[in-house]
Amino acid sequence: MIDKLELLLALAKERHFGRAAEACGVTQPTMSTSLKQLEEILGVMLVQRGSRFQGFTPEGERVLDWARRIVGDARAMRQEINGLKDKLSGEIRIAVIPTVLGICRLADDALSRSPSRCTISNCSSTSADVLGLLENLEVDAGLTYIENEPVGKVRTVPLYNESYRLLTSPDGMFGDREQVTWKEVGQVPLCLLTPDMQNRRISIARSARSEQRPRRR
């Protein structure tokens, strides 16, 4: 059953039968047969079939939710059992928004002082991509904003509160000020991340509606 659920998750990620089969190291006929067997076991149609992948049925979407939980628990169980046999080892995959990459160094340093043989792999992603990678079990954890936009069906643990500073030269606009309002910040040509990054969306939204006063640094 677990292997069939793994195939279902691969199809959800790739949205293409051939690529999903290739990602799982099986042939496309093997994958199709396995998915049909899963449908027979559950007694419902999961995939809308045609000449190409057309999506999941409503029942298929619900099964996907369960598949993510079951496969995630199965992987966690294997890791825990392996840890009992030997020192904890393996790769911890973390999807990280760019503004948090500096914080990841703290986790790397802490891990290097532990007796485990784990390594951390940080993947720079947008906040939307972080949630997608988590949902498809492609990463073990994500570091992103948890209050500004919906984060979906994930367990969240607040790590720290983020503050903002305006960095400018002494002879630049507001260079002689100790504080500026967000409205004033909106008048300054800013060097920001790309529009798909939530940090930029937060900055623009605050400058448009707030009178908070970030300190100059």
Beta strands, then each sheet from edge to edge (+ up, - down):
strand 1: 89-96
strand 2: 117-124
strand 3: 141-143
sheet 1: 2+ 1+ 3+
end
